[in-house]
Amino acid sequence: MKLTGRRESNNVDDRRGMKTGTMAGLGIGGVVIVALISLLSGGGLDLSSLAPMLEGMQNSGQQNQKVEFSPEEQELAKFSRQILAGTEDVWTREFQKMGKTYKAPTLVLYTNSVQTGCGAGSASVGPFYCSADQCLYIDLSFFTSMKKQLGADGDFAYAYVIAHEVGHHVQHLLGTLDNAHARMAQLSKEEANRISVRIELQADFYAGVWAYHDNAMFGSIEPGDVREAIDCAEKIGDDYLQKKARGTAVPESFTHGTSAQRERWLNLGLQTGDISLGDTFSKSDSQL
């Protein structure tokens, strides 16, 4: 991505080096990290079965510590602030078109564990968004894990991860996220999973919408960037991860969508930039 001269967002709370708490929830990265743990243990993707393992990882080393950050991590921190600034510019304009006001989220950078408005969070679940405090949380080591464990690499792939979490914030501001969660609470696990897939696919779409307009405003997309994001979307599809973990996929357990679905909705946003086309909730399973 071409980011030279781009501003950095001030809506950043840098808590790196501080440790506290346990897992709060799952974001785009959560399914990746959990799948990798499952792969190494030879299991599936049942989060309840992995809870003791995750808890053990999260509760180790709760004391604050002084951390020296590498130049690479500092560059990732700067990159994240620039991408967040880009989402602020794009979504402020898009909300104005709808006659609404965009309230930017806060990006919290942390190391290992963090306290959130949704409870305590852990790096073991990857980047996530908490609607209670309107913050997105990222341990920057996730990008290294994404590269080494999944082979999903590149600055635009990393930007996609951040933009996806901002997409959940957009859903929250529009009321979509809270309504979907309310519905999920009244349904069976399988039916709730189907709604979860629609939440995640819409966040993918919003990430694509951001990229379309960011490029129109700043000329940020360079040759190869789109391929990076599409490749990332493919490698975090539920079917891809489940097949990698145990050789088969269980569609009724999907919570984020298949590789094909994630690619399709991300690409739709990238190609059109039209937020009105992102209603994943009105689509049948076959239309997703």
C-alpha positions in Angstrom: 0.0 0.0 0.0 1.1 3.5 -0.7 0.9 5.3 2.7 3.7 7.9 2.3 2.7 11.2 3.9 -0.6 9.8 5.3 -1.7 11.0 8.7 -1.8 8.8 11.7 -5.0 8.5 13.9 -5.0 10.0 17.4 -7.8 7.6 18.4 -5.2 5.1 19.6 -4.7 3.7 23.2 -1.2 2.1 23.3 -1.2 -0.4 26.2 1.6 -2.6 24.9 3.7 -4.1 27.7 0.8 -4.4 30.1 -0.8 -7.7 30.9 -4.2 -8.5 32.5 -7.2 -10.7 32.3 -8.6 -13.5 30.1 -10.4 -13.9 26.8 -13.2 -11.5 25.8 -14.3 -12.6 22.4 -13.5 -13.4 18.8 -12.8 -11.2 15.9 -11.4 -11.9 12.4 -8.2 -13.2 14.0 -9.9 -15.3 16.7 -11.0 -18.0 14.3 -7.4 -18.2 12.9 -5.6 -18.5 16.2 -8.2 -21.0 17.6 -7.9 -23.1 14.4 -4.1 -23.1 14.7 -4.3 -24.3 18.3 -6.8 -27.0 17.2 -4.6 -28.0 14.3 -1.6 -28.5 16.6 -3.7 -30.5 19.1 -5.3 -32.6 16.4 -8.8 -31.5 17.3 -11.7 -29.6 15.6 -13.0 -26.1 16.0 -15.3 -26.5 19.0 -14.4 -23.4 21.1 -15.8 -24.9 24.3 -13.3 -27.8 24.0 -10.4 -25.4 23.7 -11.4 -23.1 26.6 -9.2 -24.8 29.2 -6.2 -24.5 26.9 -6.9 -20.9 26.1 -7.5 -20.0 29.7 -4.2 -21.5 30.6 -2.4 -19.5 28.0 -4.2 -16.3 29.1 -3.7 -16.5 32.8 0.1 -17.1 32.6 2.2 -14.1 33.5 -0.2 -11.4 34.8 2.4 -8.9 36.0 3.2 -5.7 34.0 6.5 -5.7 32.4 8.8 -3.4 30.5 9.0 -4.3 26.9 11.4 -3.1 24.2 9.6 -3.0 20.9 11.5 -3.9 17.7 11.6 -1.5 14.8 9.3 -3.9 12.9 6.7 -3.7 15.6 6.9 0.0 15.8 6.5 0.2 12.0 3.4 -2.0 12.4 2.0 0.3 15.1 2.5 3.3 12.7 0.9 1.4 9.9 -2.1 0.5 12.1 -2.5 4.1 13.0 -2.4 5.2 9.4 -5.0 2.5 8.4 -7.3 3.6 11.2 -7.0 7.2 10.0 -8.0 6.1 6.5 -11.1 4.3 7.9 -12.0 7.5 9.8 -11.8 9.6 6.6 -13.8 7.1 4.5 -16.5 6.3 7.0 -17.0 9.9 8.0 -17.8 10.7 4.4 -20.0 7.6 3.9 -22.0 8.4 7.0 -22.5 11.9 5.9 -24.0 10.6 2.6 -26.5 8.7 4.8 -27.3 11.8 6.8 -25.5 10.3 9.8 -22.5 11.2 12.0 -19.6 8.8 12.3 -18.1 8.3 15.7 -14.6 6.8 15.2 -13.6 3.8 17.4 -10.5 3.6 19.5 -7.7 1.3 18.5 -6.1 -0.4 21.5 -2.7 -1.9 21.0 -1.7 -4.4 23.6 0.6 -7.2 24.5 -0.7 -10.7 25.4 -3.8 -9.6 27.4 -6.0 -6.6 28.0 -9.0 -5.4 29.9 -12.0 -4.3 27.7 -15.5 -3.2 28.1 -16.6 -6.7 27.1 -14.4 -8.3 29.8 -10.8 -9.3 29.7 -9.2 -10.1 26.3 -6.3 -12.2 25.1 -4.0 -12.2 22.1 -4.8 -15.9 21.7 -8.1 -15.0 20.0 -6.6 -12.4 17.7 -7.9 -9.0 16.8 -11.5 -8.3 18.0 -14.0 -5.5 18.4 -16.0 -4.7 21.6 -19.2 -2.8 21.1 -19.5 -2.0 24.8 -16.5 0.4 24.7 -16.4 0.9 20.9 -12.8 -0.2 20.7 -10.9 -2.6 18.5 -8.1 -4.5 20.1 -5.0 -5.8 18.4 -1.8 -7.5 19.6 0.5 -6.7 16.7 2.2 -10.1 17.0 -0.9 -11.5 15.3 0.3 -10.3 12.0 3.5 -12.3 12.4 1.4 -15.4 13.3 -0.8 -14.8 10.3 2.3 -14.8 8.1 4.1 -17.7 9.6 1.2 -20.0 10.3 -1.1 -19.3 7.4 1.1 -17.7 4.8 -1.2 -14.7 4.6 1.1 -11.8 4.3 1.3 -8.2 2.9 0.4 -4.8 4.1 -3.0 -4.8 2.4 -3.8 -8.1 4.0 -3.0 -6.6 7.4 -5.1 -3.5 6.5 -8.0 -5.8 5.6 -7.8 -7.3 9.2 -8.0 -3.8 10.7 -10.7 -2.7 8.3 -12.8 -5.8 9.1 -12.8 -5.0 12.8 -13.8 -1.4 12.0 -16.5 -2.9 9.9 -18.0 -4.4 13.1 -17.9 -0.8 14.5 -19.9 0.4 11.5 -22.4 -2.4 12.1 -22.7 -1.3 15.8 -23.3 2.4 14.8 -25.9 1.4 12.3 -27.7 -0.9 14.8 -27.0 -4.0 12.8 -24.7 -5.7 15.2 -26.8 -5.3 18.3 -29.9 -6.5 16.5 -28.1 -9.6 15.2 -26.7 -10.5 18.6 -30.2 -10.1 20.1 -31.5 -12.6 17.5 -28.7 -15.0 18.1 -29.5 -15.1 21.8 -32.9 -16.5 21.1 -31.9 -19.2 18.6 -30.2 -22.6 18.6 -26.5 -22.8 18.3 -26.7 -23.8 14.6 -29.2 -21.1 13.7 -27.1 -18.5 15.7 -24.0 -19.6 13.7 -25.9 -18.8 10.5 -26.4 -15.2 11.7 -22.8 -15.0 12.8 -21.7 -15.8 9.3 -23.8 -12.9 8.0 -22.2 -10.6 10.5 -18.7 -11.5 9.5 -19.4 -11.5 5.8 -20.9 -8.0 6.1 -17.8 -6.9 8.0 -15.7 -8.3 5.1 -17.8 -6.3 2.7 -17.4 -3.1 4.7 -13.6 -3.7 4.6 -13.8 -3.8 0.8 -16.0 -0.6 0.8 -13.3 1.1 2.8 -10.6 0.0 0.5 -12.5 1.2 -2.6 -12.9 4.7 -1.2 -9.5 4.9 0.4 -8.0 4.2 -2.9 -10.2 6.8 -4.6 -9.2 9.4 -2.0 -5.5 8.6 -1.7 -4.4 6.3 -4.5 -3.4 3.8 -1.8 -3.8 0.5 -3.6 -0.7 -0.8 -5.5 -0.3 -3.8 -7.8 -0.6 -7.0 -5.9 -2.5 -5.5 -3.0 -5.9 -6.8 -3.8 -4.5 -10.3 -4.3 -3.0 -10.1 -0.8 -6.4 -9.3 0.7 -8.2 -12.0 -1.3 -5.6 -14.6 -0.4 -6.0 -13.7 3.3 -9.8 -13.9 3.0 -9.4 -17.4 1.5 -7.1 -18.6 4.2 -9.4 -17.6 7.1 -12.5 -19.2 5.6 -14.2 -21.7 8.0 -14.0 -24.5 5.4 -10.3 -23.9 4.7 -9.4 -23.8 8.4 -11.4 -26.8 9.3 -10.1 -28.9 6.5 -6.6 -27.9 7.4 -7.2 -28.8 11.0 -8.9 -32.2 10.6 -9.3 -32.9 6.9 -13.1 -32.2 6.7 -15.5 -29.3 7.1 -18.7 -29.1 9.2 -20.9 -26.4 7.6 -23.3 -26.1 10.5 -20.4 -25.1 12.8 -19.3 -22.2 10.5 -19.3 -18.8 12.2 -17.3 -16.6 9.7 -18.2 -18.0 6.3 -16.4 -20.1 3.7 -13.3 -19.0 1.8 -15.4 -18.4 -1.3 -18.0 -16.4 0.6 -15.4 -14.2 2.3 -13.6 -13.6 -1.0 -17.0 -12.8 -2.7 -18.1 -10.2 -0.1 -14.7 -8.6 0.3 -14.4 -8.3 -3.5 -17.9 -6.9 -3.9 -17.0 -4.1 -1.6 -13.7 -3.6 -3.3 -15.3 -3.4 -6.8 -18.3 -1.2 -6.0 -17.7 0.8 -2.8 -21.5 0.8 -2.5 -22.6 0.3 1.1 -26.2 -0.4 0.0 -25.1 -3.7 -1.6 -24.0 -5.2 1.7 -27.2 -6.6 3.2 -26.0 -10.1 4.0 -28.9 -10.7 6.3 -31.5 -10.8 3.6 -29.7 -13.4 1.6 -30.4 -17.1 1.7 -27.5 -19.5 2.4 -27.2 -20.2 -1.3 -27.0 -16.5 -2.1 -24.1 -15.8 0.3 
